[in-house]
Amino acid sequence: MVNQQLNSANPRVDIEYRRKKSAEEMRYQIVSFSMMLFLTLIAFATVGLKGFDHWFAVPFILLLAVVQVIFQLFYFMHMNKKGHEAPSLFLFTGVLAAFLIVWTFSTIIWW
């Protein structure tokens, strides 16, 4: 396996590179945080407005919640970075198992 040198010989280049990457990461976090606030406001408006039936509001709010969880996983918990494949595998396997358990017990109770 080949070891790659993470630092160049010029410390000024390394600092500039880290600043650029940090600014880019911060921009992604601010955009995703703004999107999550917007999705939260949409969820509150869906509940607050009386024009929506609960058969529409509940699945819509659950969809917004799933989108927010994805934003939090990939941008705030850095699951989109290299080296996070094993935690991602365990996390999504747990989500799949929980979904299957809830689905199984729901179908047992309903039928």
Biopython code that builds the backbone (N, CA, C, O; Angstrom):
import numpy as np
from Bio.PDB.StructureBuilder import StructureBuilder

atoms = [
    (1, "MET", "N", (0.839, -1.161, 0.000)),
    (1, "MET", "CA", (0.000, 0.000, 0.000)),
    (1, "MET", "C", (0.894, 1.237, 0.000)),
    (1, "MET", "O", (1.881, 1.293, 0.734)),
    (2, "VAL", "N", (0.563, 2.187, -0.789)),
    (2, "VAL", "CA", (1.368, 3.385, -0.950)),
    (2, "VAL", "C", (0.886, 4.446, 0.029)),
    (2, "VAL", "O", (-0.304, 4.758, 0.084)),
    (3, "ASN", "N", (1.804, 4.991, 0.788)),
    (3, "ASN", "CA", (1.472, 6.086, 1.699)),
    (3, "ASN", "C", (1.542, 7.392, 0.941)),
    (3, "ASN", "O", (2.550, 7.704, 0.307)),
    (4, "GLN", "N", (0.481, 8.140, 1.009)),
    (4, "GLN", "CA", (0.467, 9.437, 0.348)),
    (4, "GLN", "C", (0.792, 10.520, 1.361)),
    (4, "GLN", "O", (0.286, 10.503, 2.483)),
    (5, "GLN", "N", (1.622, 11.443, 0.970)),
    (5, "GLN", "CA", (1.978, 12.534, 1.851)),
    (5, "GLN", "C", (0.833, 13.552, 1.851)),
    (5, "GLN", "O", (0.440, 14.067, 0.804)),
    (6, "LEU", "N", (0.314, 13.825, 3.038)),
    (6, "LEU", "CA", (-0.820, 14.732, 3.153)),
    (6, "LEU", "C", (-0.385, 16.190, 3.165)),
    (6, "LEU", "O", (-1.183, 17.073, 2.851)),
    (7, "ASN", "N", (0.841, 16.450, 3.514)),
    (7, "ASN", "CA", (1.328, 17.824, 3.573)),
    (7, "ASN", "C", (2.345, 18.044, 2.473)),
    (7, "ASN", "O", (3.137, 17.159, 2.150)),
    (8, "SER", "N", (2.313, 19.209, 1.916)),
    (8, "SER", "CA", (3.332, 19.551, 0.927)),
    (8, "SER", "C", (4.542, 20.133, 1.657)),
    (8, "SER", "O", (4.525, 20.281, 2.879)),
    (9, "ALA", "N", (5.559, 20.452, 0.923)),
    (9, "ALA", "CA", (6.751, 21.026, 1.529)),
    (9, "ALA", "C", (6.537, 22.478, 1.926)),
    (9, "ALA", "O", (7.286, 23.027, 2.735)),
    (10, "ASN", "N", (5.517, 23.094, 1.355)),
    (10, "ASN", "CA", (5.260, 24.501, 1.621)),
    (10, "ASN", "C", (4.116, 24.635, 2.635)),
    (10, "ASN", "O", (2.972, 24.322, 2.305)),
    (11, "PRO", "N", (4.401, 25.093, 3.859)),
    (11, "PRO", "CA", (3.328, 25.206, 4.860)),
    (11, "PRO", "C", (2.253, 26.217, 4.485)),
    (11, "PRO", "O", (1.099, 26.071, 4.888)),
    (12, "ARG", "N", (2.616, 27.233, 3.724)),
    (12, "ARG", "CA", (1.631, 28.237, 3.316)),
    (12, "ARG", "C", (0.573, 27.628, 2.409)),
    (12, "ARG", "O", (-0.602, 27.979, 2.507)),
    (13, "VAL", "N", (0.975, 26.724, 1.530)),
    (13, "VAL", "CA", (0.029, 26.053, 0.645)),
    (13, "VAL", "C", (-0.922, 25.189, 1.466)),
    (13, "VAL", "O", (-2.119, 25.145, 1.184)),
    (14, "ASP", "N", (-0.398, 24.506, 2.477)),
    (14, "ASP", "CA", (-1.238, 23.662, 3.323)),
    (14, "ASP", "C", (-2.285, 24.481, 4.067)),
    (14, "ASP", "O", (-3.442, 24.071, 4.167)),
    (15, "ILE", "N", (-1.886, 25.623, 4.582)),
    (15, "ILE", "CA", (-2.825, 26.480, 5.309)),
    (15, "ILE", "C", (-3.903, 27.005, 4.374)),
    (15, "ILE", "O", (-5.080, 27.030, 4.734)),
    (16, "GLU", "N", (-3.515, 27.419, 3.192)),
    (16, "GLU", "CA", (-4.500, 27.921, 2.222)),
    (16, "GLU", "C", (-5.468, 26.817, 1.815)),
    (16, "GLU", "O", (-6.667, 27.058, 1.677)),
    (17, "TYR", "N", (-4.952, 25.611, 1.624)),
    (17, "TYR", "CA", (-5.814, 24.492, 1.249)),
    (17, "TYR", "C", (-6.814, 24.190, 2.369)),
    (17, "TYR", "O", (-8.002, 24.000, 2.110)),
    (18, "ARG", "N", (-6.328, 24.146, 3.617)),
    (18, "ARG", "CA", (-7.232, 23.877, 4.741)),
    (18, "ARG", "C", (-8.263, 24.981, 4.914)),
    (18, "ARG", "O", (-9.415, 24.698, 5.242)),
    (19, "ARG", "N", (-7.876, 26.229, 4.700)),
    (19, "ARG", "CA", (-8.834, 27.339, 4.776)),
    (19, "ARG", "C", (-9.913, 27.204, 3.715)),
    (19, "ARG", "O", (-11.097, 27.399, 3.989)),
    (20, "LYS", "N", (-9.493, 26.871, 2.507)),
    (20, "LYS", "CA", (-10.446, 26.715, 1.415)),
    (20, "LYS", "C", (-11.418, 25.574, 1.706)),
    (20, "LYS", "O", (-12.623, 25.713, 1.496)),
    (21, "LYS", "N", (-10.895, 24.451, 2.187)),
    (21, "LYS", "CA", (-11.757, 23.312, 2.508)),
    (21, "LYS", "C", (-12.685, 23.629, 3.675)),
    (21, "LYS", "O", (-13.849, 23.229, 3.663)),
    (22, "SER", "N", (-12.192, 24.335, 4.672)),
    (22, "SER", "CA", (-13.028, 24.704, 5.818)),
    (22, "SER", "C", (-14.142, 25.653, 5.407)),
    (22, "SER", "O", (-15.276, 25.522, 5.869)),
    (23, "ALA", "N", (-13.821, 26.608, 4.540)),
    (23, "ALA", "CA", (-14.847, 27.540, 4.064)),
    (23, "ALA", "C", (-15.906, 26.815, 3.244)),
    (23, "ALA", "O", (-17.096, 27.109, 3.356)),
    (24, "GLU", "N", (-15.471, 25.875, 2.428)),
    (24, "GLU", "CA", (-16.419, 25.095, 1.628)),
    (24, "GLU", "C", (-17.304, 24.244, 2.521)),
    (24, "GLU", "O", (-18.511, 24.162, 2.289)),
    (25, "GLU", "N", (-16.733, 23.609, 3.538)),
    (25, "GLU", "CA", (-17.502, 22.791, 4.471)),
    (25, "GLU", "C", (-18.499, 23.641, 5.256)),
    (25, "GLU", "O", (-19.638, 23.228, 5.469)),
    (26, "MET", "N", (-18.080, 24.804, 5.678)),
    (26, "MET", "CA", (-18.970, 25.701, 6.418)),
    (26, "MET", "C", (-20.131, 26.159, 5.535)),
    (26, "MET", "O", (-21.265, 26.265, 6.002)),
    (27, "ARG", "N", (-19.852, 26.425, 4.277)),
    (27, "ARG", "CA", (-20.915, 26.827, 3.356)),
    (27, "ARG", "C", (-21.946, 25.703, 3.209)),
    (27, "ARG", "O", (-23.149, 25.962, 3.208)),
    (28, "TYR", "N", (-21.474, 24.450, 3.085)),
    (28, "TYR", "CA", (-22.397, 23.318, 2.995)),
    (28, "TYR", "C", (-23.243, 23.196, 4.256)),
    (28, "TYR", "O", (-24.442, 22.925, 4.175)),
    (29, "GLN", "N", (-22.628, 23.395, 5.421)),
    (29, "GLN", "CA", (-23.383, 23.278, 6.667)),
    (29, "GLN", "C", (-24.411, 24.392, 6.815)),
    (29, "GLN", "O", (-25.518, 24.148, 7.294)),
    (30, "ILE", "N", (-24.067, 25.593, 6.418)),
    (30, "ILE", "CA", (-25.031, 26.708, 6.506)),
    (30, "ILE", "C", (-26.195, 26.490, 5.556)),
    (30, "ILE", "O", (-27.345, 26.739, 5.916)),
    (31, "VAL", "N", (-25.907, 26.028, 4.348)),
    (31, "VAL", "CA", (-26.982, 25.768, 3.380)),
    (31, "VAL", "C", (-27.884, 24.651, 3.881)),
    (31, "VAL", "O", (-29.107, 24.770, 3.804)),
    (32, "SER", "N", (-27.308, 23.566, 4.394)),
    (32, "SER", "CA", (-28.142, 22.461, 4.869)),
    (32, "SER", "C", (-28.926, 22.867, 6.116)),
    (32, "SER", "O", (-30.073, 22.450, 6.274)),
    (33, "PHE", "N", (-28.336, 23.669, 7.004)),
    (33, "PHE", "CA", (-29.066, 24.150, 8.167)),
    (33, "PHE", "C", (-30.234, 25.025, 7.744)),
    (33, "PHE", "O", (-31.326, 24.919, 8.302)),
    (34, "SER", "N", (-30.011, 25.887, 6.764)),
    (34, "SER", "CA", (-31.097, 26.737, 6.253)),
    (34, "SER", "C", (-32.203, 25.897, 5.635)),
    (34, "SER", "O", (-33.386, 26.183, 5.819)),
    (35, "MET", "N", (-31.819, 24.864, 4.905)),
    (35, "MET", "CA", (-32.821, 23.970, 4.310)),
    (35, "MET", "C", (-33.624, 23.249, 5.391)),
    (35, "MET", "O", (-34.836, 23.082, 5.257)),
    (36, "MET", "N", (-32.950, 22.822, 6.461)),
    (36, "MET", "CA", (-33.665, 22.145, 7.541)),
    (36, "MET", "C", (-34.631, 23.095, 8.244)),
    (36, "MET", "O", (-35.736, 22.693, 8.607)),
    (37, "LEU", "N", (-34.229, 24.342, 8.438)),
    (37, "LEU", "CA", (-35.153, 25.319, 9.021)),
    (37, "LEU", "C", (-36.358, 25.544, 8.115)),
    (37, "LEU", "O", (-37.492, 25.632, 8.585)),
    (38, "PHE", "N", (-36.103, 25.635, 6.822)),
    (38, "PHE", "CA", (-37.188, 25.815, 5.856)),
    (38, "PHE", "C", (-38.147, 24.618, 5.879)),
    (38, "PHE", "O", (-39.365, 24.795, 5.852)),
    (39, "LEU", "N", (-37.593, 23.402, 5.930)),
    (39, "LEU", "CA", (-38.444, 22.207, 5.989)),
    (39, "LEU", "C", (-39.237, 22.163, 7.287)),
    (39, "LEU", "O", (-40.381, 21.710, 7.291)),
    (40, "THR", "N", (-38.655, 22.622, 8.384)),
    (40, "THR", "CA", (-39.378, 22.682, 9.653)),
    (40, "THR", "C", (-40.532, 23.685, 9.576)),
    (40, "THR", "O", (-41.626, 23.419, 10.074)),
    (41, "LEU", "N", (-40.284, 24.823, 8.957)),
    (41, "LEU", "CA", (-41.358, 25.809, 8.795)),
    (41, "LEU", "C", (-42.480, 25.262, 7.919)),
    (41, "LEU", "O", (-43.654, 25.520, 8.182)),
    (42, "ILE", "N", (-42.129, 24.517, 6.889)),
    (42, "ILE", "CA", (-43.156, 23.898, 6.046)),
    (42, "ILE", "C", (-43.981, 22.906, 6.853)),
    (42, "ILE", "O", (-45.202, 22.848, 6.710)),
    (43, "ALA", "N", (-43.305, 22.111, 7.718)),
    (43, "ALA", "CA", (-44.036, 21.145, 8.551)),
    (43, "ALA", "C", (-44.979, 21.861, 9.520)),
    (43, "ALA", "O", (-46.120, 21.436, 9.702)),
    (44, "PHE", "N", (-44.510, 22.939, 10.140)),
    (44, "PHE", "CA", (-45.385, 23.700, 11.037)),
    (44, "PHE", "C", (-46.556, 24.315, 10.285)),
    (44, "PHE", "O", (-47.678, 24.335, 10.791)),
    (45, "ALA", "N", (-46.305, 24.814, 9.086)),
    (45, "ALA", "CA", (-47.386, 25.396, 8.293)),
    (45, "ALA", "C", (-48.393, 24.338, 7.884)),
    (45, "ALA", "O", (-49.593, 24.609, 7.835)),
    (46, "THR", "N", (-47.921, 23.139, 7.590)),
    (46, "THR", "CA", (-48.831, 22.048, 7.221)),
    (46, "THR", "C", (-49.765, 21.715, 8.368)),
    (46, "THR", "O", (-50.951, 21.465, 8.151)),
    (47, "VAL", "N", (-49.245, 21.709, 9.586)),
    (47, "VAL", "CA", (-50.089, 21.416, 10.745)),
    (47, "VAL", "C", (-50.963, 22.612, 11.096)),
    (47, "VAL", "O", (-52.125, 22.449, 11.466)),
    (48, "GLY", "N", (-50.405, 23.811, 10.979)),
    (48, "GLY", "CA", (-51.131, 25.016, 11.382)),
    (48, "GLY", "C", (-52.274, 25.382, 10.469)),
    (48, "GLY", "O", (-53.296, 25.886, 10.934)),
    (49, "LEU", "N", (-52.127, 25.142, 9.188)),
    (49, "LEU", "CA", (-53.199, 25.468, 8.254)),
    (49, "LEU", "C", (-54.279, 24.395, 8.318)),
    (49, "LEU", "O", (-53.978, 23.201, 8.335)),
    (50, "LYS", "N", (-55.487, 24.808, 8.352)),
    (50, "LYS", "CA", (-56.595, 23.856, 8.495)),
    (50, "LYS", "C", (-57.018, 23.250, 7.160)),
    (50, "LYS", "O", (-57.912, 22.405, 7.136)),
    (51, "GLY", "N", (-56.415, 23.649, 6.071)),
    (51, "GLY", "CA", (-56.830, 23.160, 4.763)),
    (51, "GLY", "C", (-56.326, 21.760, 4.431)),
    (51, "GLY", "O", (-56.800, 21.141, 3.478)),
    (52, "PHE", "N", (-55.365, 21.252, 5.210)),
    (52, "PHE", "CA", (-54.799, 19.937, 4.911)),
    (52, "PHE", "C", (-55.461, 18.863, 5.753)),
    (52, "PHE", "O", (-55.641, 19.020, 6.960)),
    (53, "ASP", "N", (-55.818, 17.773, 5.099)),
    (53, "ASP", "CA", (-56.374, 16.620, 5.794)),
    (53, "ASP", "C", (-55.247, 15.868, 6.489)),
    (53, "ASP", "O", (-54.099, 15.943, 6.050)),
    (54, "HIS", "N", (-55.546, 15.150, 7.557)),
    (54, "HIS", "CA", (-54.482, 14.441, 8.268)),
    (54, "HIS", "C", (-53.933, 13.273, 7.453)),
    (54, "HIS", "O", (-52.823, 12.810, 7.716)),
    (55, "TRP", "N", (-54.682, 12.793, 6.477)),
    (55, "TRP", "CA", (-54.184, 11.720, 5.606)),
    (55, "TRP", "C", (-53.090, 12.232, 4.676)),
    (55, "TRP", "O", (-52.278, 11.448, 4.185)),
    (56, "PHE", "N", (-53.062, 13.521, 4.433)),
    (56, "PHE", "CA", (-51.972, 14.120, 3.674)),
    (56, "PHE", "C", (-50.869, 14.619, 4.602)),
    (56, "PHE", "O", (-49.685, 14.445, 4.310)),
    (57, "ALA", "N", (-51.251, 15.237, 5.718)),
    (57, "ALA", "CA", (-50.279, 15.906, 6.586)),
    (57, "ALA", "C", (-49.305, 14.933, 7.230)),
    (57, "ALA", "O", (-48.108, 15.217, 7.281)),
    (58, "VAL", "N", (-49.774, 13.804, 7.721)),
    (58, "VAL", "CA", (-48.887, 12.871, 8.428)),
    (58, "VAL", "C", (-47.817, 12.289, 7.503)),
    (58, "VAL", "O", (-46.639, 12.352, 7.855)),
    (59, "PRO", "N", (-48.161, 11.724, 6.335)),
    (59, "PRO", "CA", (-47.085, 11.225, 5.461)),
    (59, "PRO", "C", (-46.167, 12.334, 4.953)),
    (59, "PRO", "O", (-44.971, 12.109, 4.769)),
    (60, "PHE", "N", (-46.713, 13.521, 4.727)),
    (60, "PHE", "CA", (-45.900, 14.633, 4.261)),
    (60, "PHE", "C", (-44.881, 15.055, 5.316)),
    (60, "PHE", "O", (-43.722, 15.314, 4.991)),
    (61, "ILE", "N", (-45.304, 15.123, 6.568)),
    (61, "ILE", "CA", (-44.391, 15.485, 7.646)),
    (61, "ILE", "C", (-43.358, 14.387, 7.858)),
    (61, "ILE", "O", (-42.197, 14.686, 8.141)),
    (62, "LEU", "N", (-43.750, 13.131, 7.728)),
    (62, "LEU", "CA", (-42.779, 12.041, 7.826)),
    (62, "LEU", "C", (-41.754, 12.102, 6.696)),
    (62, "LEU", "O", (-40.577, 11.814, 6.911)),
    (63, "LEU", "N", (-42.189, 12.470, 5.506)),
    (63, "LEU", "CA", (-41.259, 12.636, 4.391)),
    (63, "LEU", "C", (-40.268, 13.767, 4.676)),
    (63, "LEU", "O", (-39.071, 13.626, 4.426)),
    (64, "LEU", "N", (-40.768, 14.880, 5.195)),
    (64, "LEU", "CA", (-39.881, 15.986, 5.559)),
    (64, "LEU", "C", (-38.900, 15.562, 6.653)),
    (64, "LEU", "O", (-37.745, 15.987, 6.645)),
    (65, "ALA", "N", (-39.347, 14.736, 7.583)),
    (65, "ALA", "CA", (-38.460, 14.254, 8.649)),
    (65, "ALA", "C", (-37.352, 13.376, 8.083)),
    (65, "ALA", "O", (-36.204, 13.467, 8.519)),
    (66, "VAL", "N", (-37.685, 12.529, 7.118)),
    (66, "VAL", "CA", (-36.668, 11.670, 6.500)),
    (66, "VAL", "C", (-35.637, 12.525, 5.763)),
    (66, "VAL", "O", (-34.440, 12.246, 5.828)),
    (67, "VAL", "N", (-36.090, 13.553, 5.074)),
    (67, "VAL", "CA", (-35.160, 14.442, 4.365)),
    (67, "VAL", "C", (-34.246, 15.141, 5.369)),
    (67, "VAL", "O", (-33.052, 15.290, 5.109)),
    (68, "GLN", "N", (-34.784, 15.570, 6.506)),
    (68, "GLN", "CA", (-33.958, 16.229, 7.511)),
    (68, "GLN", "C", (-32.944, 15.269, 8.131)),
    (68, "GLN", "O", (-31.813, 15.663, 8.413)),
    (69, "VAL", "N", (-33.335, 14.030, 8.343)),
    (69, "VAL", "CA", (-32.391, 13.041, 8.869)),
    (69, "VAL", "C", (-31.250, 12.820, 7.888)),
    (69, "VAL", "O", (-30.094, 12.697, 8.293)),
    (70, "ILE", "N", (-31.566, 12.769, 6.617)),
    (70, "ILE", "CA", (-30.520, 12.599, 5.597)),
    (70, "ILE", "C", (-29.576, 13.794, 5.598)),
    (70, "ILE", "O", (-28.360, 13.617, 5.525)),
    (71, "PHE", "N", (-30.120, 15.014, 5.682)),
    (71, "PHE", "CA", (-29.277, 16.206, 5.780)),
    (71, "PHE", "C", (-28.358, 16.119, 6.999)),
    (71, "PHE", "O", (-27.162, 16.393, 6.896)),
    (72, "GLN", "N", (-28.907, 15.742, 8.139)),
    (72, "GLN", "CA", (-28.099, 15.687, 9.352)),
    (72, "GLN", "C", (-27.018, 14.619, 9.267)),
    (72, "GLN", "O", (-25.892, 14.841, 9.712)),
    (73, "LEU", "N", (-27.346, 13.469, 8.703)),
    (73, "LEU", "CA", (-26.342, 12.419, 8.588)),
    (73, "LEU", "C", (-25.208, 12.814, 7.665)),
    (73, "LEU", "O", (-24.037, 12.625, 7.996)),
    (74, "PHE", "N", (-25.539, 13.349, 6.538)),
    (74, "PHE", "CA", (-24.511, 13.576, 5.533)),
    (74, "PHE", "C", (-23.759, 14.884, 5.707)),
    (74, "PHE", "O", (-22.612, 14.978, 5.269)),
    (75, "TYR", "N", (-24.347, 15.890, 6.321)),
    (75, "TYR", "CA", (-23.645, 17.155, 6.436)),
    (75, "TYR", "C", (-23.183, 17.458, 7.851)),
    (75, "TYR", "O", (-22.092, 18.000, 8.024)),
    (76, "PHE", "N", (-23.967, 17.130, 8.868)),
    (76, "PHE", "CA", (-23.546, 17.441, 10.230)),
    (76, "PHE", "C", (-22.779, 16.297, 10.870)),
    (76, "PHE", "O", (-21.925, 16.537, 11.723)),
    (77, "MET", "N", (-23.059, 15.062, 10.484)),
    (77, "MET", "CA", (-22.326, 13.921, 11.023)),
    (77, "MET", "C", (-21.250, 13.437, 10.055)),
    (77, "MET", "O", (-20.593, 12.428, 10.313)),
    (78, "HIS", "N", (-21.067, 14.144, 8.952)),
    (78, "HIS", "CA", (-19.994, 13.907, 7.985)),
    (78, "HIS", "C", (-19.989, 12.482, 7.428)),
    (78, "HIS", "O", (-18.924, 11.895, 7.234)),
    (79, "MET", "N", (-21.157, 11.934, 7.174)),
    (79, "MET", "CA", (-21.224, 10.589, 6.608)),
    (79, "MET", "C", (-20.872, 10.588, 5.124)),
    (79, "MET", "O", (-20.742, 9.517, 4.532)),
    (80, "ASN", "N", (-20.716, 11.737, 4.521)),
    (80, "ASN", "CA", (-20.345, 11.806, 3.113)),
    (80, "ASN", "C", (-18.835, 11.820, 2.922)),
    (80, "ASN", "O", (-18.364, 11.901, 1.788)),
    (81, "LYS", "N", (-18.072, 11.743, 3.994)),
    (81, "LYS", "CA", (-16.613, 11.766, 3.910)),
    (81, "LYS", "C", (-16.060, 10.358, 3.722)),
    (81, "LYS", "O", (-16.722, 9.365, 4.022)),
    (82, "LYS", "N", (-14.836, 10.299, 3.221)),
    (82, "LYS", "CA", (-14.161, 9.012, 3.084)),
    (82, "LYS", "C", (-13.855, 8.444, 4.465)),
    (82, "LYS", "O", (-13.616, 9.182, 5.421)),
    (83, "GLY", "N", (-13.868, 7.123, 4.547)),
    (83, "GLY", "CA", (-13.549, 6.465, 5.799)),
    (83, "GLY", "C", (-14.748, 6.222, 6.689)),
    (83, "GLY", "O", (-14.596, 5.682, 7.785)),
    (84, "HIS", "N", (-15.939, 6.605, 6.252)),
    (84, "HIS", "CA", (-17.147, 6.416, 7.055)),
    (84, "HIS", "C", (-18.043, 5.337, 6.468)),
    (84, "HIS", "O", (-19.251, 5.329, 6.705)),
    (85, "GLU", "N", (-17.459, 4.437, 5.709)),
    (85, "GLU", "CA", (-18.266, 3.406, 5.066)),
    (85, "GLU", "C", (-18.789, 2.396, 6.082)),
    (85, "GLU", "O", (-19.955, 2.007, 6.011)),
    (86, "ALA", "N", (-17.948, 1.961, 7.029)),
    (86, "ALA", "CA", (-18.377, 0.978, 8.029)),
    (86, "ALA", "C", (-19.464, 1.543, 8.943)),
    (86, "ALA", "O", (-20.477, 0.874, 9.145)),
    (87, "PRO", "N", (-19.301, 2.750, 9.507)),
    (87, "PRO", "CA", (-20.411, 3.291, 10.311)),
    (87, "PRO", "C", (-21.695, 3.472, 9.498)),
    (87, "PRO", "O", (-22.795, 3.259, 10.009)),
    (88, "SER", "N", (-21.549, 3.863, 8.234)),
    (88, "SER", "CA", (-22.741, 4.005, 7.382)),
    (88, "SER", "C", (-23.434, 2.667, 7.195)),
    (88, "SER", "O", (-24.661, 2.580, 7.254)),
    (89, "LEU", "N", (-22.643, 1.625, 6.969)),
    (89, "LEU", "CA", (-23.211, 0.288, 6.791)),
    (89, "LEU", "C", (-23.985, -0.140, 8.037)),
    (89, "LEU", "O", (-25.110, -0.627, 7.934)),
    (90, "PHE", "N", (-23.384, 0.041, 9.210)),
    (90, "PHE", "CA", (-24.060, -0.350, 10.447)),
    (90, "PHE", "C", (-25.296, 0.499, 10.705)),
    (90, "PHE", "O", (-26.320, -0.017, 11.153)),
    (91, "LEU", "N", (-25.212, 1.773, 10.431)),
    (91, "LEU", "CA", (-26.345, 2.670, 10.649)),
    (91, "LEU", "C", (-27.523, 2.289, 9.758)),
    (91, "LEU", "O", (-28.650, 2.151, 10.231)),
    (92, "PHE", "N", (-27.254, 2.123, 8.471)),
    (92, "PHE", "CA", (-28.342, 1.812, 7.550)),
    (92, "PHE", "C", (-28.878, 0.395, 7.740)),
    (92, "PHE", "O", (-30.056, 0.138, 7.488)),
    (93, "THR", "N", (-28.029, -0.518, 8.179)),
    (93, "THR", "CA", (-28.512, -1.861, 8.514)),
    (93, "THR", "C", (-29.449, -1.801, 9.712)),
    (93, "THR", "O", (-30.469, -2.490, 9.741)),
    (94, "GLY", "N", (-29.108, -0.984, 10.698)),
    (94, "GLY", "CA", (-29.988, -0.809, 11.853)),
    (94, "GLY", "C", (-31.311, -0.165, 11.477)),
    (94, "GLY", "O", (-32.361, -0.545, 11.995)),
    (95, "VAL", "N", (-31.263, 0.806, 10.580)),
    (95, "VAL", "CA", (-32.500, 1.443, 10.117)),
    (95, "VAL", "C", (-33.369, 0.436, 9.377)),
    (95, "VAL", "O", (-34.584, 0.398, 9.567)),
    (96, "LEU", "N", (-32.745, -0.375, 8.536)),
    (96, "LEU", "CA", (-33.498, -1.404, 7.808)),
    (96, "LEU", "C", (-34.112, -2.417, 8.770)),
    (96, "LEU", "O", (-35.273, -2.795, 8.612)),
    (97, "ALA", "N", (-33.347, -2.858, 9.760)),
    (97, "ALA", "CA", (-33.875, -3.820, 10.741)),
    (97, "ALA", "C", (-35.034, -3.215, 11.528)),
    (97, "ALA", "O", (-36.044, -3.883, 11.752)),
    (98, "ALA", "N", (-34.901, -1.954, 11.951)),
    (98, "ALA", "CA", (-35.988, -1.300, 12.691)),
    (98, "ALA", "C", (-37.230, -1.167, 11.831)),
    (98, "ALA", "O", (-38.345, -1.392, 12.302)),
    (99, "PHE", "N", (-37.038, -0.798, 10.552)),
    (99, "PHE", "CA", (-38.180, -0.690, 9.642)),
    (99, "PHE", "C", (-38.874, -2.040, 9.479)),
    (99, "PHE", "O", (-40.101, -2.122, 9.520)),
    (100, "LEU", "N", (-38.090, -3.085, 9.295)),
    (100, "LEU", "CA", (-38.689, -4.416, 9.120)),
    (100, "LEU", "C", (-39.416, -4.885, 10.379)),
    (100, "LEU", "O", (-40.463, -5.525, 10.281)),
    (101, "ILE", "N", (-38.883, -4.580, 11.543)),
    (101, "ILE", "CA", (-39.542, -4.973, 12.790)),
    (101, "ILE", "C", (-40.860, -4.227, 12.957)),
    (101, "ILE", "O", (-41.878, -4.833, 13.291)),
    (102, "VAL", "N", (-40.850, -2.927, 12.730)),
    (102, "VAL", "CA", (-42.090, -2.143, 12.852)),
    (102, "VAL", "C", (-43.109, -2.617, 11.829)),
    (102, "VAL", "O", (-44.288, -2.761, 12.152)),
    (103, "TRP", "N", (-42.672, -2.861, 10.608)),
    (103, "TRP", "CA", (-43.573, -3.337, 9.562)),
    (103, "TRP", "C", (-44.147, -4.706, 9.911)),
    (103, "TRP", "O", (-45.337, -4.950, 9.710)),
    (104, "THR", "N", (-43.311, -5.596, 10.430)),
    (104, "THR", "CA", (-43.761, -6.941, 10.801)),
    (104, "THR", "C", (-44.825, -6.874, 11.886)),
    (104, "THR", "O", (-45.887, -7.483, 11.754)),
    (105, "PHE", "N", (-44.549, -6.138, 12.954)),
    (105, "PHE", "CA", (-45.521, -6.060, 14.035)),
    (105, "PHE", "C", (-46.788, -5.318, 13.620)),
    (105, "PHE", "O", (-47.875, -5.623, 14.111)),
    (106, "SER", "N", (-46.658, -4.358, 12.730)),
    (106, "SER", "CA", (-47.854, -3.666, 12.228)),
    (106, "SER", "C", (-48.737, -4.602, 11.435)),
    (106, "SER", "O", (-49.959, -4.580, 11.583)),
    (107, "THR", "N", (-48.139, -5.417, 10.602)),
    (107, "THR", "CA", (-48.958, -6.345, 9.812)),
    (107, "THR", "C", (-49.534, -7.450, 10.674)),
    (107, "THR", "O", (-50.635, -7.925, 10.395)),
    (108, "ILE", "N", (-48.825, -7.877, 11.720)),
    (108, "ILE", "CA", (-49.355, -8.899, 12.619)),
    (108, "ILE", "C", (-50.566, -8.344, 13.357)),
    (108, "ILE", "O", (-51.562, -9.048, 13.520)),
    (109, "ILE", "N", (-50.499, -7.118, 13.795)),
    (109, "ILE", "CA", (-51.592, -6.520, 14.558)),
    (109, "ILE", "C", (-52.787, -6.221, 13.659)),
    (109, "ILE", "O", (-53.929, -6.426, 14.071)),
    (110, "TRP", "N", (-52.547, -5.739, 12.435)),
    (110, "TRP", "CA", (-53.648, -5.334, 11.572)),
    (110, "TRP", "C", (-54.360, -6.506, 10.917)),
    (110, "TRP", "O", (-55.541, -6.401, 10.585)),
    (111, "TRP", "N", (-53.670, -7.613, 10.724)),
    (111, "TRP", "CA", (-54.333, -8.749, 10.054)),
    (111, "TRP", "C", (-54.476, -9.900, 10.967)),
    (111, "TRP", "O", (-55.009, -10.937, 10.573)),
]
sb = StructureBuilder()
sb.init_structure("model")
sb.init_model(0)
sb.init_chain("A")
sb.init_seg("    ")
for serial, (resi, resn, name, xyz) in enumerate(atoms, 1):
    if name == "N":
        sb.init_residue(resn, " ", resi, " ")
    sb.init_atom(name, np.array(xyz, "f"), 0.0, 1.0, " ", f" {name:<3s}", serial, name[0])
structure = sb.get_structure()
